[in-house]
């Protein structure tokens, strides 16, 4: 199976390294200095695993003409340009591991609805100053048909992920999985940037955890309006946080923060990693999208609107 991964950030790099090491045919599309570094030194993973492997690197997407599986792993603000750069390719299946919920529609417009799979990637990682990919949390990648039907192609892709050593599973309701991750991501990312702290620290604090709870509860109105249920259970029990009282929801988040103090004490949200590096971060396609959708649906999201205003201003200052 020929995998092409567009985007050599932490997640794209880790996935490319594991699939290559297991013998899969992988091309990682990277740009500029990042591509040069990977070509010269190979792809190195540290953290949960430590190894270096030689991944085929393409610094010009035009040179890659086909893929059995195309994985979009760029930042959301690069989505339009990223898709345009690979739209010439013949692909068997395509999915995005980006944050947000706009990605499937954008891919369908470019490649056709039948080729698009839904996916979320919950790997925790960061690119270090020396270019290595620090693999921090080995959470699963979920892949599923947008229709919710079972398919041989999703099972095949998932099997190749798991055979490589990556945690992965087929999702029966990938839209529910995508929205559940996105709702939680909004709360965690906002407080990560506003506090500039590791995730467990602001979750373990009652005041900042309460703001996370408010963001999550406001954001959950959107999938509810679209008749998409949030997944029950999971690491943050978002189905409970969005239905029980605010005090109880805050207490659940504080409990999760205390647990993460042990399991992932150094983890910083991807948006905060971009802020730390002085880079642009994902605001308009995530928080901005929620504000626009809420307005269209007649839903009140005052906490998210406030955070969006602050984050959008910070993002402009990063430029």
N, C-alpha and C positions, 0 to 999 in steps of 0.2 A: 504494500500500500504506500503510495507516494503522498507524504505530508508536506505541505507548504505552510509555513508559519510567518505571518506578516507582523513584524514588530519584535524587536530584540530587547524589550524591557525585562524585568525580572520573571514574569510569568511565561512569556514566550521563550525566553532563554532556558528556563528550567525544563519546560515541556520538550523543547527541541533536544536538549542534552540527554534526557532520559530515553526518549524514543530512539535517538541515534545509537545510544549505548546498547540498546536491546536489539539492534540490527534493522530497524526500520529505515526506509528511504526518506530522508528529511532534508528540506531546504529551508533555511532561516533567512528571511529578507531583512536586512539591516541597512543603516545609512551611515555615510560619512565616517567619522573617527571610530564609531562603534563597530562598523563593519570591518574596518582596517584592523582594529584590535583583535577581533574574533578570528579573522583570517590568519593573523600572524601567531596568535597564542593559543588558539583553540578555545573551547567553551568550558569554563570552570565553574563547578557548583560547590559551595561550601555550606556548612550548617548541619542540617539533618543528614547530609551525605557529603562526601568529599571525593571528587573525581574531576578529571579533565578529559574531554572527548573532542574529536575533530568533526564538527558539523559543517555541512556544505553551506557556505554563506553566499548570498546573492546581494550585491549592492545596487543592482538595477532590476526592478521588477519586470521590465520589458523582456528580459532574458529568460524568465520563467514562463513557460507557455501552458502548462497543465498541472493538475493535481487531482488525486483521488479525494483528498480532504484538504480544504483551505481553512486555516484558522486565523481569524483576525484578532490580534493581540496588541493593537495600538491604543493610545489614549483616545477618549471619545472626541476631543476637539480636533483630532486628525482624521476622523472617520471618513468624511467626504473625499478628501485627497487620497486616503489609503485605499478606499474602494475603487476610485478611478484608476489608480495605478495598477490594479490587478484585474480589472474588468475584462481585459482581453483574454484572460486565461480560460481554458476549458476545465471545468471542475465537476467532480462527481457529487460532492457535498461541501457545504460551507457553513461554518458557525463562528460566532464571536464570543470571546471570553471577557469582553469589555464590561465596565460598569454601566448601569442604566438599563432602560427598557426600550430605547428607540432602535436598537441595533438590528433586530430581526426585520423590521419594515424596510430599513435602508438596504440590507442585503437582498431582500426579496425584489426590491425595485431594480437592483443591478443584475442579479443572477437568476431570478425566477423563484417563485414561492416553493416549488417542489424540491429545490436543491438546498433549502435553508433548514438547518436544525437549530433548536434552542439549546442554550448552554449557560452554565455559570461555573466559574472557577474560584474555589475558595482557598487556593494556595496562598500562603503568606511568604513574601520574599522581598528582597531589595538588591539593587545593583550597587556594589561597593565602589569606592574610589578607584580601585585597581581593575575594575571591570568584571570582577567575579559576581556570580549570582548567589547571594546568601539565602538559602532555603530555610525559612524560619518555621512555617507551619505546614504540615502535610495533609491539609484538609482536601476533600474530594473535588473532582471536576464532574459535574452532572451534565449529561447529554440526553436529549429526547426529541422526538418528533413533535412539531408544533400542534399537530392534531391530537396528540396523546396516544396514538396507536403504537403498538410494538413494531419494530422493524429490524431486519437483519443488519442494516448498515450501522445503526446505533450500537447494537450488540458487538459488532465487529470492531468499531472504533474503541469502545470501552474496553474490550478484551485486550487490545493492543496497548492501551494506556496501563492497565493493571499488570500486564505481562512485563512492562518496562519498569515497574516499581512505583508507578504513580497511582494514587488512590483515585478511583473513578467508578461511576455507576450510571445505569440507564434510569432516567426519570420518567415516570408514567404521566406526570402533569408538569411539564417543564415551565409552562407559563406561571404556575403557582410558585415554583422554585425560584424563577427569575424575579418575580415581584417580591417574594419573601426576602431574598437577599438584598434587593434594592432598597426596600423600606428600612431594613436594619442598617444598610450602608450609609444612608442619608444621615441618620442620627449619629453614628460613630464618626463619620468623616467630618461633619460640622464641628463637633466638640474636639476632635483631634486637632483641627487647624486653629480653633479659637483658644485652646489651652496650650497647644504645642507640646503635648505630653504623650507618653506611651498609652495605649488603649486602656490597659487595666487601671491606670491611675485616675483617669477621669470617670471611669465607670464605678470605681470603688468609693468615690466621693458622692455623697447624697445629693448635693446641690447640682453638680454637673450631670449626674445620672438622671435627675428629674428633667433636665432639658432634653437629654437623649430620649427619654420616654415621651415627652410632648411632641418631638419631631416625628418619632415613629408612629405615634397614635394619629397625628394629622395626616401623614403620608399614607397610612393604611386605608384612608377613605377612598383613594383612587382605585385600587384593585377591587374594593368592595363595590364601588360604583360600576365597575366593569364586570361584575360577577365572577371575579377570579379570587378564590379563597387563598388566604395565607396558609402556608404549611404548618401543621400542628407539630409541636415539639421543637426539636433542633436546639442548637447551642444557646439561643437567646429566648426561646419560647415566645416568639413574636405574636402567635395566636393569642396567648394569655396577656401579654403586655398591651395589646391593642383592644382588649375587651374588659379587663378588670379595672379597678379604680387606679388613679394616678399614684397614690401612696404605695399600693401593693406592687404596681409596675416598677416604680423606682426601687423598691426593696429587691425585686428580682434582678434588676440590672446591677445593683451594688453587690449582690451575691455572685453574679457572674464575673464582675471585676475582681473580686477577691480570689476567685478560682483561677482567673487568667494571670494573676500575680505570680502563680507557680508555673502554669503551663506555657505561658508566652510573655515573660516579663519585659522583653525588649521589643515587642512588636509595635510598630508605628503604622498607622493607616497609610495606604498608598497616596492619598491626597496630601497628607502631611509630609511624606517623603519628597514629593515634588516641591512643596513649600520650602523644606529644608535646603533644597538644591537651588532655590531661586528660580524655579521653572514655572511656567503656566500650569494651572491645574483645572480639573474637570468641574466646571460650575454651570455653564449655560445648558449643557446637554443633560444635566442631572437635576440640580436644584431649580434652574430656570425652567426646565421642562415641567417639573412638578407644579411650579407656580402657574405656568400657562395652562396646564391641564385642569388644575383646580378651578381656575377662573372660568374656563369653558364649561365645567361641570357645575358651577355654582357652589363650590365647597370652600370652607374657610380654613386657611392654613397660616395663621398669623405668626407662629414661631418659625416656620419654614421661610416665610417671606422676609422676616427680620434677618435670619441667617443668610439667606440668599443675597440680600443687600450688602451685608458685611463682607461675605466671601467674594462677591463680584467686584467690590471695591479693592479688596486685597489682591485679587487676580490681576486687575489692571495695574496695580502698583508693582507686581512681579515683572510686568513687561518693561 
